Amino acid sequence: MYYEFKGGDACPTNSNVRYQTSVEIFCDGSANQITGAKVDASDPCYPKLSFSHKLGCPTLQVTSIIRYLSNNPWAIGIILLVFGALVTLWGGKYFVWVLVSIGSGVTFFASMILFSLFGGFVALDLGKAASTGQITLAIVLFILAIALAAVVGVILKRVTRTGIMLAGAVAGFALGFSIYSFILVNFYANWVLMGCMSFFGAVIFGWLAYKYDKHILVYLTSFLGAYLFIRGLSIFIGGFPNEFILYGQIEAGIFDGLEWHFYVYMLAVLVTGVLGVIFQLKRGH
């Protein structure tokens, strides 16, 4: 497992270069604590840390789609920016289409990743070296993923109230995770507590959304869209902690606090969400 962090302060030894660092975790399934830690400081502007831990052991084979998205994060960033802005400003009025878009989008990407697990998108890795059969298979599976997404979209359009409950559950999950990350993690870093906060947040907000759907849509879509918009912005700016890495650090007991960037982003989500609520209410959404 390999991570690279860029965009630090200017390096004193070379004013044209900013600090960056890399962390490489080698697989050791029996290691519950860090072992064999090494620091390579031969380049003072680019120190490298390596160690062994069970977190370095892969749980899933990296697929072609995941690899492509990792190498091209701008694609996800643009989608989150555009979709997040639309949901924040007009989510209440056009909630049915927001629901359909989210459900269809999740289905599409899940299908693409599933097909990729079985080698359906090898053509993405091979590029111009891919055979005609590999390219044809990738195109067919891409069309199939779109078809599955369309079917889910049609179903969600017919069961809007259930969809509202699911959207509320997603928002509640994000709220529980944020409260834990904002406050509780500084006093008690435990992945079980994080999971409970997220779970109960999802249950409570899912119930509220189902029971008071017409009254909660504006607030739900404003803050959900705000989070998506700011998260997309963070992909280009950097500094937002990866949720999976954060979970892994807490589970392994190596969590060392959150950087100030995270709190700035959360404040931005709050401000953007409030502005979205004001915008939607003034237009009677």
C-alpha positions in Angstrom: 0.0 0.0 0.0 1.5 3.3 -1.1 0.4 6.9 -0.3 1.9 10.1 -1.5 1.3 13.5 0.1 2.0 16.7 -1.8 1.5 20.5 -1.5 3.4 21.3 1.7 5.3 24.5 2.6 8.2 25.6 0.5 11.3 23.6 1.2 14.1 25.8 2.7 16.8 24.0 0.7 15.0 24.7 -2.6 12.5 27.5 -2.7 11.1 26.2 -5.9 10.0 22.9 -4.4 7.3 22.2 -1.8 7.6 19.6 0.9 6.1 16.2 0.0 6.4 12.8 1.5 5.4 9.2 0.8 4.3 6.4 3.1 4.7 2.7 2.0 3.1 0.0 4.1 4.3 -3.5 3.5 2.0 -6.5 4.1 2.4 -8.4 7.4 -0.8 -10.1 8.3 0.4 -10.9 11.8 1.5 -7.4 12.7 -1.1 -5.4 14.8 1.5 -2.7 15.5 4.0 -1.0 13.2 7.2 -3.0 12.7 10.4 -2.4 10.7 9.9 1.4 10.4 12.4 3.1 8.1 12.8 6.8 7.2 14.7 7.8 4.0 15.7 11.4 4.5 18.3 11.5 1.7 16.2 14.2 0.0 15.2 16.7 2.8 12.3 18.0 0.7 10.9 14.5 0.1 11.3 12.2 3.2 10.0 8.7 2.7 8.6 6.5 5.4 8.1 2.7 5.2 6.9 0.1 7.6 5.1 -3.2 7.9 1.6 -3.7 9.2 -1.5 -5.8 8.5 -3.1 -2.7 6.9 -0.7 -3.1 4.0 -2.3 -6.4 3.0 -4.7 -6.0 0.1 -8.3 -6.9 0.7 -9.4 -6.5 -2.9 -7.5 -6.7 -6.1 -7.2 -3.2 -7.6 -9.4 -3.2 -10.7 -8.9 -1.4 -14.0 -11.7 1.1 -13.1 -10.4 1.8 -9.6 -6.9 2.3 -11.0 -8.2 4.6 -13.7 -10.1 6.7 -11.2 -7.1 6.8 -8.9 -4.9 8.1 -11.8 -7.6 10.6 -12.9 -9.2 12.0 -9.8 -10.3 15.1 -11.7 -13.1 13.0 -13.3 -14.7 12.3 -9.9 -13.9 15.9 -8.8 -15.8 17.5 -11.7 -18.8 15.2 -11.2 -19.0 16.0 -7.5 -18.7 19.8 -8.1 -21.4 20.0 -10.8 -23.8 17.5 -9.1 -23.2 19.0 -5.7 -23.9 22.5 -6.8 -27.2 21.5 -8.5 -28.4 19.5 -5.5 -27.6 22.3 -3.1 -29.5 24.9 -5.1 -32.4 23.0 -6.6 -32.4 19.6 -4.9 -35.7 20.2 -3.0 -37.6 21.2 -6.1 -36.3 18.4 -8.3 -35.7 15.8 -5.6 -37.1 12.9 -7.7 -34.4 13.5 -10.3 -31.7 13.9 -7.6 -32.7 10.6 -6.2 -32.7 9.0 -9.6 -29.3 10.4 -10.4 -27.7 9.2 -7.2 -29.2 5.7 -7.5 -28.4 5.4 -11.1 -24.8 6.7 -10.6 -24.1 4.4 -7.7 -25.5 1.4 -9.7 -23.4 2.4 -12.8 -20.1 2.7 -10.8 -20.8 -0.5 -8.8 -21.5 -2.4 -12.0 -18.3 -1.1 -13.6 -16.2 -2.1 -10.6 -17.9 -5.5 -10.5 -17.3 -6.2 -14.2 -13.7 -4.9 -13.8 -13.1 -7.5 -11.0 -13.6 -10.2 -13.6 -11.3 -8.6 -16.1 -13.9 -6.9 -18.2 -12.0 -3.7 -18.6 -8.5 -4.9 -19.3 -8.6 -2.7 -22.4 -8.2 0.4 -20.1 -4.9 -0.9 -18.8 -3.5 -2.1 -22.2 -4.5 1.1 -24.1 -3.5 0.8 -27.8 -2.2 -2.7 -27.2 -5.7 -4.0 -26.4 -7.1 -6.5 -28.8 -10.4 -6.0 -30.7 -12.1 -8.6 -28.5 -11.0 -6.8 -25.3 -12.2 -3.5 -26.6 -15.5 -5.0 -27.7 -16.0 -6.6 -24.3 -15.3 -3.3 -22.5 -17.9 -1.5 -24.7 -20.6 -4.1 -24.2 -20.1 -4.1 -20.4 -20.2 -0.3 -20.4 -23.5 -0.3 -22.2 -24.8 -3.0 -19.8 -23.8 -0.9 -16.8 -25.8 2.0 -18.3 -28.8 -0.2 -18.8 -28.7 -1.5 -15.2 -28.4 2.2 -14.0 -31.4 3.1 -16.1 -33.5 0.2 -14.6 -32.6 1.3 -11.1 -33.5 4.9 -12.0 -37.0 3.9 -13.2 -37.6 1.9 -10.0 -36.5 4.7 -7.8 -38.8 7.2 -9.6 -41.7 5.0 -8.7 -40.9 4.6 -5.0 -39.9 8.2 -4.2 -40.9 8.0 -0.5 -38.5 5.1 0.0 -35.9 6.9 -1.8 -36.3 9.9 0.5 -35.7 7.6 3.4 -32.5 6.3 1.8 -31.3 9.8 1.1 -32.0 10.8 4.7 -30.0 7.7 5.9 -27.0 8.7 3.8 -27.1 12.3 5.2 -27.5 10.9 8.7 -24.5 8.6 8.2 -22.4 11.5 7.0 -23.5 13.6 10.0 -22.7 10.9 12.5 -19.3 10.4 10.9 -18.7 14.2 10.9 -19.6 14.6 14.6 -17.3 11.8 15.5 -14.5 13.2 13.4 -15.1 16.8 14.7 -15.4 16.1 18.4 -15.3 12.6 19.7 -12.2 11.4 17.9 -10.1 13.9 19.8 -11.1 12.3 23.1 -11.6 8.6 22.2 -10.4 7.2 18.9 -12.2 4.0 18.4 -13.6 2.6 15.1 -16.5 0.9 16.9 -17.7 4.3 18.2 -17.3 5.8 14.8 -19.4 3.0 13.3 -22.1 3.4 15.9 -22.3 7.1 15.4 -22.6 6.7 11.7 -25.1 3.8 12.0 -27.5 5.6 14.4 -27.2 8.8 12.4 -28.4 6.9 9.4 -31.3 5.2 11.2 -32.5 8.4 12.9 -32.3 10.6 9.8 -33.7 7.9 7.6 -36.8 7.7 9.9 -37.2 11.5 10.0 -36.9 11.8 6.2 -39.6 9.1 5.8 -42.0 10.6 8.3 -41.5 14.3 7.4 -40.4 14.0 3.8 -41.9 17.3 2.5 -40.5 19.4 5.3 -37.0 18.0 5.3 -36.2 17.9 1.6 -34.8 21.4 1.4 -32.5 20.9 4.4 -31.5 17.4 3.3 -30.6 18.3 -0.2 -28.9 21.6 0.7 -26.4 20.0 3.1 -26.0 16.8 1.1 -25.2 18.8 -2.0 -22.9 21.1 0.0 -20.9 18.1 1.2 -20.6 16.7 -2.3 -19.6 20.1 -3.7 -16.9 20.8 -1.1 -15.6 17.2 -1.3 -15.2 17.6 -5.1 -13.4 20.9 -4.5 -11.0 19.2 -2.1 -9.9 16.8 -4.8 -8.3 19.7 -6.6 -7.1 21.6 -3.6 -6.1 18.7 -1.4 -5.9 18.4 2.4 -9.2 16.4 3.0 -8.4 13.2 4.8 -9.3 10.0 2.9 -12.2 8.4 4.7 -10.8 4.9 4.2 -7.4 5.8 5.5 -8.9 7.5 8.5 -10.9 4.4 9.3 -7.7 2.2 8.9 -5.7 4.5 11.2 -8.4 4.4 13.9 -8.8 0.6 13.7 -5.0 0.1 13.9 -4.6 2.6 16.8 -2.2 4.9 14.9 -4.6 7.9 14.6 -2.7 11.1 15.3 -5.3 13.8 14.9 -6.7 15.7 12.0 -5.1 18.6 10.2 -6.6 22.1 10.3 -7.6 21.7 6.6 -10.4 19.2 7.6 -12.0 21.7 9.9 -11.9 24.4 7.3 -13.6 22.1 4.8 -16.3 21.2 7.3 -16.9 24.8 8.0 -17.2 25.4 4.3 -19.8 22.6 4.1 -21.8 24.2 6.9 -21.8 27.7 5.3 -22.5 26.3 1.8 -25.4 24.2 3.2 -27.0 27.2 5.0 -26.7 29.3 1.8 -28.4 26.5 -0.1 -31.3 26.4 2.4 -31.8 30.1 2.1 -31.7 30.0 -1.7 -34.2 27.1 -1.9 -36.6 28.6 0.7 -36.7 32.0 -0.9 -37.7 30.3 -4.2 -40.4 28.2 -2.5 -38.7 24.9 -3.4 
